[in-house]
């Protein structure tokens, strides 16, 4: 991949927890009862699509390489590195903590 530009992975847990606590107080489902969601980020050329996603802690993010060359998804802050993801392959990570994390193809 050409020179890397950071992409942002946004994890918004405070709002999800607040709404879950409010619903829990009303007898609705709590944030802890929420099933994890899988988000897909496509790797193509020099881009991640979408460039930014919002998730809740515990969600999965799958990087799908739609390019002809290997790419990586790496975030030092979030503590993950996919290693080389071959053309046509994918790699999945569970994000288990809140925060805003840049990720790059290194």
Secondary structure, 3 states (H helix, E strand, C coil): CCCCCCEEEEECCHHHHHHHHHHHHCCCCCHHHCCCCEEEEEEECCEEECCEEEECCCCEEEEEECCCCCECCEECCCCEECCCECCCCEEEEECCCCEEEEEECC
